[in-house]
Amino acid sequence: MAKKIKTAEETTALSETSDNLVAFHEVVQLIEKARQQAYQVVNAALVDLYWQVGRYISQKLETAAWGEAIVDELAGYIQRHSPTIQGFTRRNLFRMRQFFEAYRSDEKVAPLVRQLPWTHNLIILTRAKRPEEREFYLRFCIAERWSKRDLERQINGSLFERQVLFPPKVSPLVTQLRGSDSLLFKDSYIVDFLNLPEGYTERDLQHGLIRDLKRFLLELGRDFCFIGEEYLVQVGGRDFRLDLLFFHRELQCLVAFELKVDEFQPEHLGKLSFYLEALDRDVKKPHENPSIGVLLCAGKDSEVVEYALSRTLSPALVAEYQMRLPDKQLLQSKLHEFYLLLNIQD
């Protein structure tokens, strides 16, 4: 009797048992990890090279050994003698000098630049003017693993200015849970990707955020993990539904979002506190921290928010959503006034 020859599909099906699939996945993870480590090594070496070139040019110019015209000649020399080497034009050589001079005196920040690609460093270097602003975006970019496009979006959205001028309004218990130096929440969230009709409802807002969940998660932060919408909690035989429920990996807690398409009202906190109690009693795992609630409103009066949050016993915060990018020039002007006031007080 002739022996049946197995097809490629049958051979694959036999080899891909559950044990083999686990083993295959582990091998792929090893490969991906090695590739990522190799990329990081190459990137760090490249950024370090630009740092050294920038330092060399800076020192030559500072000692008057060179004039700026010599840098033009250097760019031409590199092009003639090593035509395969790219990226050493006159403009880029001066960028390398600027790069070195921006961070050479800051021992705390200088090591951070080697953890980011050169394109990210250039964006931060050219668009962030203050040292503290550059440090802010360097740290956020590393922590959140922003792509070039993500970084540009956050700068366009004036994240630094908003965090400095408008720190998040949180209840005292949230501060205790997250630490006063953490920037895990925002006073306002930019949801310019929404395309909602006039007179939209809370349901429209909720569906819009879910429809573009990837971009909403980016705006929230990397450690937010989506659990569900209209999340069901049962209390006293009645059904209640949370608008959006997330889990935060760093805080190790559930985060409930309640959406409001009008201005914040103090009574909104009562319903949110009820939801947090239900989550902590019936949903939270024993090893997890108490749940946190976020009221995401179309607008808010800061003084009303402060009064409402000061006495609440729930870990909650009030933020607003904005469906268009803020006026960056206006925020920069306010930030300038803010720093002037700080200097006067000091």
N, C-alpha and C positions, 0 to 999 in steps of 0.2 A: 504494500500500500504506500503510495507516494506521501512523503512528509509535507505537511502544509507549511508554506512559508509565511511568516507573520509580516503583516504590513507595517509601515512606519508608524501609523496611528496606533496599532495594537501594541507595538513595542513601547511606544511612549506611555500608553495607558498602564502597561504592566510595571514600568519603571517608576512611574509617578505615584507610588503608594504614599500614604500619609507620612510614614517615617522618612521616605526619600524626599518628599516635598519639604519637610522641616530641614533636612540636611542641605538640600539645594538652596533654600532660602538663607541659611547660615553662610554658605559659600558666597552667595551674591552680596550679602552684607559685608563680608570680609573684603571683597573686591571694591565695593563702593567706599568703604572706610579708607582703604589704602589710596584710592583715587583722590578722595577728599584731602587726606593728609599730604599727598604729593602736591596737590594744587595749593594748599596752604603754605608749604615749604617754598614752592616756586614764587608764589605771590609775595611772601615775606622777603625773599631774596631780591625780587624786582623792586619793591618799595624801598628796601635798604640801599640798593644801588642808586635810585633817584635821590635818596637822602644824602648819600656820599657825594654825588655829582653836585647837588645843590649846595652842600657845605663848601666844596672846593671853589665853586664859582663865587659864592658869597664872600669867602675869605680873600680871594683875589681882588674883588671889587672893593672890599672894605679897606684893604691895605694900599689901594690905588695902584696895585701891580698891573691891573687890567682896567681898561675902560669898557663901556658897554659895547663898543664896536668890536672888541676882541671876541665877545660871545658870538657875534655874527660869524666871525672868521672860524671859530671853533665848530659851529654848526656846519659850515661849508666843508671844513677839513674832515669831519666825521663822515659826511655824505660822500666825499670823493674817495677816501681811503677805505671805507667800510660801507659800501652802498647797500648791503643786505641788512644793516642795522637800522631799524625804524624807530621813530619817536624822539629823535634828538634834534628837532628843529630849533630855531632861535626861540620861538615862543615857548616850546616845552622846556628848554633849558632855563629860561627865566621862571617858569612855573616851578621847576625843581628848586631853584634858589628861594622862591617865595615859600615853598613847602618847608624847607629847612628852617628859614628864619621865623616862620609862624610858630614852630613847636620846639625850637632848640632850647629855650629857657624853661620849658615846662616838663619836668621829669615825670610828672604824674600822667600827662597826656601823650607824650612822645611814643611810649610803647604801644598805644592803642592803634596808631596809624598803620602799623605793620600787620594788623589783623583784618584790614579791609583792602579790597582791590584799589588799584590806582585811580580808576574812574570814580569810585565813591569818594576817595580822598580829594580829588579835584573838585567835585561838586561841593563838598563841604568847605574846602579852602576858598573857593571863589564866591560862594553865596552866603557863607556865614562870616560876619564881620568881627564879632566880638570873640575873645578867647573862650568865654564861658559858653557861648553859643556853639562854637566848634566842638568843645568837649561834650556838650549835650548831645549833639547829633552823632558824634563818634560812638559814644556809649550806647545810645539807643540803637544805632545801626548794627552794632555787634550783638547786642542782646536780642533784638527782634529779627536779625538776619534779613534786613531789607534788601531787596533788589535795587538796582539803579533807579528803576521807575518808582518804586515805593519810596525811596529816599527823596526823590524830586517832589513827589506828591506831598510828603509831610512838610517839606520846606515851603512849598507853595501854599500849604494850609497853615503856615505860621505856627507850627506846633510849639517851638521854643517860646515865642512871644506869648502865646496863650497860656503856657504852663507857668511862666514867670508872673504875668499880669493877673491871671485868673486861676489860682490854684483850686483844685476840686473842693466843693463844699460837702464835707462828710460829717457824720455824727462822731462824738468822742470815741465810741466803741470801735469804729472802723480804724481810727488812728492807732488805737492800741493793738489791733489785730495785724495791721499791715506794716507798721513802723513808719515813723514820721519822715524818713528820708527816701521812701519808695515812691516811684511815680507810676503806680499801677492803674490809676483812674484819671479821668480828665474832667474838667469843668464843662467842656463842650465837645461833641463828636461831629465831625464833618461827614455828612452823608450826601455829598453832591452827586452821587451816582443814582440817586432816586429820581424817578420821573413820575411824580404823582399828579393827579388831576386837581383842579381847584376844588376846595371843599372836601378834601380827602378825609377819611375816617381813621380811627385807630387801627381798624382791621386792614385798611389800605397800607398804612405805615408798616404794620407788622409783616404783611405779605411782601411788601417791597424790600424790607431788610432780609427776609428769608430768600427771596428771589436772587439777591446778590449777596449771599451770605459770605462768600470768600472776601469780598471787599469790606464788608462790615467787620469781619473778624480781624482783618488787617488794621482797621481803625481802632478796634478795641485793644489789640495787643496779642502777641504770639501765644501767651499762656492761657488764653481763653479757648475752651473747647465747648462746642455746641451740643446740648443734650436734646432740646425739643422746643416746639412752639405750642401754645395753649396747653401747657403741661398740667395734667390733672392732679389735684390734691383733694382728698375727701375728708371732711370734718363734720362730725355730728350727722352723718347720713346724707350730707349735701355735697355736691360736686362744685369745686372751684377750679378755675383755670388761669395759670400764670401766662402772661404774654410770651415771654422767652426765658428759657433756663439754660445757663452755662455752668461749666466747672472751671475753676482757675487752678492751674497746676502748681504754681508757686505758693499761693495762699492755701491750697488744699481745702477748698470750700466751694459750695454751690453759690452761684451768683444769679439772682432773679432780677429780670428787667421788666418793669411795668412801663408801658408807653402811654403818653398823654399828648394829644394834639393841641392842647391849649396851655395856658400859663400854669405854673405850679401853684397848687393850693395846699395849705397845711393839712387839710383832711386826707390828702392822698397818702400821707405817711401811715395813717391808721390801717388802711387796707394792705399796704406793703408789709407792715409789721406782722399782720395776721398771716400773710403768706410765709414769711420767714419762720414764724413759730411752727407752722404746719410742716415746712421742710425739715426743720431741726428735729421735730418729734418723730416724723414718719418716713423721711426720705434719706436724710444724712446718715452716712456710715459712721460707726463708732470712732474710727481713727481720724475723721475729718473735723475741720474747724467749723465754728458756727457760720451759718449762711449769711451772705451779704445781699442787700437789696439796692437796686439802682432805679430811681425814678427818672426816666428820660422824657423830658418835656419840650414843648415847642418854645418855651420862654420861661423866665423866672426873675423874680426880684431878689437880689442878693440878700437884702436885709430880712425879707420874709423867710428866705431859706435858712439863714443863720438862726433866727428865732425858733423856727420849727425844729431844727436839728439839735439845738443846744440841750434840750431836755429829753429827747427820745432815748429810750433804752435799747433800741434796735440798731444793729450795725447797718446803716443806710447812708446813701448819698444822693444828691440831686444834681443832675446834669441836663444840659439842653442839647438838642440836635440842630445842626445848621445845614441847610440844603444848598448852600453856595459857599464858595471859599471866602474867608474874611478879607477885609481891605488891609492888605499887608502894609502899605505905607502908613495908614492910620495907626496900626498896631506898633510899628517901629517907632513912630513919633511918640506914642504913649510910653513905650519902653525906654526911650531916651529920657523922657521926663521922670520916669520911675528911678532910673540910675542917678540922675541929677539930684533927686530928692534924697536918695540914700547917701550920696556923697556929702550933701549938706548936713544930714543928721550925724554922720560920722565925724 
